[in-house]
Structure formats: C-alpha cells, structure tokens
Amino acid sequence: MKVGVAGLGRMGAAIAKRLIEVGHEVVVWNRNPDKAKPLAEAGAKVAATPAELAGQVDAIITIVTDAAAIASVYEGKSGLLEGDVAGKLFIEMSTVQPETEIALAKKIAAKKAVMVECPVGGTVGPALTGKLLGVAGGTAEDFARAKPLLEQMCRRVDLVGPIGSGASMKLAVNLPLVVFWQSFGEAWSMVRHLGLDPAWFVELMAETSGGPNVLKNRGSAVALALAGKDPGSATFDCDSIRKDLRTMVAEAKVRGFGGLPLAERTLAVFDEASAAGWGAKDCTELPAFWPGKAKA
C-alpha cells in the first residue's frame, strides 16, 4: 500500500520504519522536518505539508501529542483534510479523550473518507517489530478495511466499539501502568536501607503477584535507574506520562466521577519530578525519583 504517517515522534517514526520494512511505500510528514531525515534515508518519501502527504497515499496514519496537535495536522493550513480525500482511510492513533476522536471522525466523514481510531500500547521496541497492542474504535466494516495494516503493526488488535471506544480503552490500559511506576518507587523506598542489589530486587518483584509484565520486559532498565545509572534512551518519558494522566483525570470528570484519586496523586508527584528536571527521563527511571527525594 501507499501509506502516509503524519507525526514523527518516537512512536510515529518507529511505526513508519516498520511499515517501510514490511514493504509499503511510505510518505512521512512532521512539523520539524529534521525528524523525517532518518526515514528518508530508510526509503520514505517526505511530504512538505500534511495535505501533500494525503494526496500521495491511500491510507494515512496520525499519531501526535494531543487534541491541539490533531486539530493542527488535520484542519490547519495545508492540513490533511484540505484536499480531496474521498475514499481514503485514516487511522488515528493518538492518546486523547474520546470526544476528540468522535469530532474528528465526523469531519473526516464529511470529506467522504473513513476513519478508524486505534491507539496502541507499547513503546518503540514493539513498534519496530510489529508487536504493539491495538484497541480500535469504528464500524466493523471500516475496521475490517484497516485490520490488515494494523496487524502489521500490532501483535493483537481488537475492535472495542464505535469511534471513541478505542480512546477510552487506551486511557484504561495506561492508567495502571503509569501509577505502577510511582508505586514501585515507593516499594523500593521501603527496603533501600537493607542495601539490596537493585537488580535482585527487581527480579524478585517480577516474580510476585504484584509484578506486572513491564518488569519482565524492562526490569534491567529499572534496576539500572534504582542503582543511579543511566538506563538508556527514553521511550515513554515523564512529560508524556503527565499528559496522559491529565487526559485521564479530565475524562473521568466527563464520565461523572469526582476524580481519580490514584491518578491525581501520581500526577502531582510526576509534576514535581518534571519541575526537578525529570521531564525527559524515561518511565523506567521514575521509580528512582521518590526514594531519591526521601533521601534528600
């Protein structure tokens, strides 16, 4: 297929690279054109504007920061919806509130195109190997059209309901994970005085009932962070987590809840971490923030 990818952050760039490797003709666009250079070297074409990208492909994938970024790439000057996009398939993969996806789908339908939302779970590594977890929203017919492409990006992809359902499910998927990073830091603070090897501690905790899959997959990076060492490049940084937590709290209010106590308290801690210079640090480093603060 001829596939466009608009938004070349860590995940967008990894998805574009994956699509190139499985044989698609890929066209990319990013607000900062420098981020497109590695993909151009890998074989992608680079579009000057979102509208130019949409005109060259059959399917368009977008994965951007927030609702404002979605509005800009779709409806801004030379946006994706500026030209004739009738019959094209849009796959929107950003982590936003459901209402953002619902409003966008109506605008895409008005242009006689179709949209499936499919935010994904996973980081750069799974994105590069086609092992993301997709939670889609849309009609059964549109999902069937998008599924062959989604299956090349995801180890599992499920249609969970109409447009907006995928966004709701993605927030649910991320909430226990982002709260976990703080809870694990608190757990480490309970035993740090024992002088344990962080790698041993992480390995043991991964075997307990409270040890999630992420410890098995990224435990070595967590252990390095607890030991005060650099775990490597960021894949899901503190500021991105803060954005997701704010989105969760806002959506809870839309759904009639007074709040999300755990998410709100975790957000407050990560806001503090960001103010202390941890904004660009990876999620695997965040368990080290609270014990370090307590030491001070």
C-alpha positions in Angstrom: 0.0 0.0 0.0 0.9 3.7 -0.2 0.8 4.8 3.4 1.3 8.1 5.0 2.5 8.8 8.5 2.0 12.2 10.0 3.7 12.9 13.3 7.2 11.5 13.7 7.7 11.4 17.4 9.3 8.3 18.9 6.3 6.1 18.1 5.3 7.7 14.8 8.9 7.3 13.5 9.1 3.7 14.7 5.7 2.8 13.0 6.9 4.4 9.8 10.1 2.4 9.8 8.1 -0.8 10.5 5.8 -0.1 7.5 8.8 0.5 5.3 10.4 -2.8 6.4 7.3 -4.8 5.6 7.2 -3.4 2.1 4.8 -0.4 2.0 5.5 2.8 0.1 5.6 5.2 2.9 5.3 9.0 2.8 6.0 11.0 6.0 5.5 14.4 7.4 6.5 16.1 10.6 6.3 19.7 11.8 10.0 19.6 12.3 11.4 18.3 9.0 14.7 17.2 10.6 12.8 14.2 12.2 12.0 12.9 8.7 15.6 12.7 7.6 16.3 9.2 9.1 13.2 7.8 7.4 14.1 9.4 4.1 17.4 7.6 4.3 15.4 4.4 5.0 13.4 4.8 1.9 10.4 7.0 2.8 9.3 10.0 0.7 9.0 13.3 2.7 5.9 15.5 2.1 6.2 19.2 2.6 2.7 19.5 4.1 0.1 17.2 5.5 -2.1 18.0 2.5 0.7 16.9 0.2 1.1 13.7 2.1 -2.7 12.9 1.9 -2.6 13.4 -1.8 0.0 10.8 -2.4 -1.3 7.8 -0.3 -4.3 5.6 0.2 -4.1 5.3 4.0 -3.0 8.0 6.5 -1.8 7.2 10.0 -1.6 10.0 12.5 0.0 9.8 16.0 0.5 13.2 17.6 0.7 14.7 21.1 -2.8 15.9 21.9 -6.1 17.3 20.7 -4.5 20.6 19.6 -1.9 18.8 17.5 -4.7 16.7 15.9 -6.6 19.9 15.0 -3.5 21.4 13.5 -2.5 18.5 11.4 -6.0 17.8 10.1 -7.5 21.3 9.9 -4.6 23.7 9.9 -3.1 25.4 6.9 -2.4 22.7 4.3 -3.9 20.2 6.7 -4.8 16.6 5.8 -8.4 17.5 5.1 -7.7 20.4 2.9 -7.7 18.5 -0.4 -9.8 15.7 -1.9 -9.5 12.7 0.4 -12.7 10.9 -0.7 -12.3 7.1 -0.2 -9.1 7.3 1.8 -8.6 5.5 5.1 -7.5 7.5 8.2 -6.1 5.6 11.2 -5.8 7.9 14.2 -3.5 6.5 16.9 -3.0 9.4 19.4 -3.8 9.1 23.1 -6.6 11.7 23.6 -10.1 11.9 25.1 -12.9 10.1 23.2 -14.7 13.3 22.3 -11.6 14.4 20.2 -11.8 11.3 18.1 -15.6 11.5 17.7 -15.4 15.1 16.5 -12.6 14.2 14.1 -14.4 11.2 12.6 -17.4 13.4 11.7 -15.1 15.9 9.9 -13.5 13.0 8.0 -16.8 11.5 7.1 -17.9 14.9 5.7 -15.0 14.6 3.3 -16.3 11.2 2.2 -13.3 9.4 3.8 -13.4 6.8 6.6 -11.6 6.7 10.0 -10.7 4.1 12.5 -9.1 5.1 15.7 -6.5 2.7 17.1 -4.4 4.0 19.9 -1.7 1.5 20.8 0.0 0.1 23.9 3.7 -0.4 23.7 6.9 1.6 23.2 9.5 2.0 20.4 10.8 -1.6 20.6 7.4 -3.3 20.0 6.6 -0.6 17.4 9.7 -1.5 15.4 8.8 -5.2 15.4 5.1 -5.1 14.9 4.2 -6.1 18.4 2.1 -3.3 19.7 -1.3 -3.8 21.3 -4.1 -2.0 19.4 -7.5 -1.0 20.8 -9.7 0.2 17.9 -12.9 2.2 17.6 -15.0 2.4 14.5 -17.5 0.4 12.4 -17.0 -3.3 11.7 -16.7 -2.5 8.0 -14.1 0.2 8.4 -12.1 -1.9 11.0 -12.0 -4.8 8.5 -10.5 -2.5 5.9 -7.9 -1.2 8.4 -7.1 -4.6 10.0 -4.5 -5.9 7.5 -2.4 -2.8 8.0 -3.0 -2.8 11.8 -1.9 -6.4 12.1 1.4 -5.5 10.6 1.9 -3.0 13.5 0.3 -5.0 16.3 0.6 -8.4 17.9 -3.0 -8.0 18.8 -5.7 -5.6 17.7 -9.3 -5.6 18.9 -12.3 -3.6 17.9 -13.8 -2.5 21.2 -16.7 -0.4 19.9 -17.6 2.7 17.9 -15.4 5.7 17.5 -14.3 7.0 20.9 -14.2 3.5 22.4 -10.5 3.0 21.5 -9.6 6.3 23.2 -11.5 5.2 26.4 -9.8 1.8 26.4 -6.3 3.3 25.8 -6.7 5.5 28.9 -7.8 2.5 30.9 -4.8 0.5 29.6 -2.3 3.2 30.5 -3.7 4.1 34.0 -2.4 1.1 36.0 0.9 1.3 34.2 1.7 4.9 35.0 0.5 4.6 38.6 2.7 1.5 38.9 5.9 3.4 38.3 5.2 5.5 41.4 4.1 2.6 43.5 7.3 0.7 42.6 9.4 3.6 43.7 7.6 3.6 47.0 8.1 -0.1 47.4 11.9 0.4 46.8 11.9 3.1 49.4 10.7 0.6 52.0 13.7 -1.7 51.5 16.5 0.5 50.3 18.0 0.7 53.8 18.7 -3.1 53.5 21.4 -2.5 51.0 19.9 -4.9 48.5 21.1 -5.3 44.9 18.6 -3.3 42.8 18.8 -6.0 40.0 17.9 -8.7 42.6 15.1 -6.7 44.0 13.5 -6.1 40.5 13.9 -9.8 39.6 12.2 -10.8 42.9 9.4 -8.3 42.5 8.8 -9.5 38.9 8.0 -13.0 40.4 5.4 -11.7 42.9 1.7 -11.3 42.4 2.2 -7.5 42.1 4.8 -7.7 39.4 3.4 -6.7 36.0 4.7 -7.7 32.6 6.6 -4.5 32.3 9.1 -5.7 34.9 9.8 -8.8 32.9 10.3 -6.8 29.7 12.1 -3.7 31.1 13.3 -4.8 34.5 17.0 -4.4 33.7 16.4 -0.7 32.9 14.5 -0.2 36.1 17.4 -1.8 38.1 19.9 0.5 36.5 17.8 3.5 37.4 17.4 2.4 41.0 21.2 2.0 41.1 21.7 5.5 39.9 22.8 4.5 36.5 21.6 5.6 33.0 19.1 3.0 31.7 19.4 4.3 28.1 17.3 6.4 25.8 13.7 7.4 26.8 10.8 5.6 25.2 7.9 6.9 27.3 9.1 9.9 29.2 7.8 11.7 32.3 6.2 14.6 30.5 4.3 12.2 28.2 3.0 10.3 31.2 1.9 13.6 32.8 0.0 14.4 29.6 -1.8 11.1 29.7 -2.6 11.4 33.4 -4.1 14.9 32.8 -6.2 13.3 30.0 -7.4 10.5 32.3 -8.4 13.0 35.0 -10.3 15.2 32.5 -12.1 12.2 31.0 -13.1 10.9 34.5 -14.9 14.2 35.1 -16.7 13.9 31.7 -17.9 10.5 32.9 -19.3 11.9 36.1 -16.6 10.9 38.6 -15.4 13.4 41.1 -11.9 12.4 40.3 -9.3 9.6 40.0 -7.5 9.7 43.4 -4.6 7.5 42.5 -4.1 9.1 39.1 -4.3 12.6 40.5 -1.8 11.9 43.3 0.6 10.3 40.8 0.3 13.2 38.5 1.2 15.6 41.4 4.4 13.5 42.1 5.3 13.4 38.4 4.7 17.2 38.1 7.1 17.6 41.0 9.6 15.3 39.2 9.3 17.3 36.0 9.9 20.6 37.8 13.0 19.0 39.2 14.4 18.2 35.7 13.0 14.7 35.2 10.6 15.6 32.4 12.6 13.9 29.7 13.5 10.9 31.8 12.1 7.5 30.8 9.3 5.8 32.7 11.8 3.2 33.9 13.7 5.9 35.7 10.7 7.3 37.6 10.7 4.7 40.4 14.0 6.3 41.5 12.5 9.8 41.9 10.6 9.2 45.2 13.3 7.3 47.0 15.8 10.0 46.0 13.6 12.7 47.2 13.1 11.0 50.5 16.9 10.7 50.9 17.2 14.4 50.5 
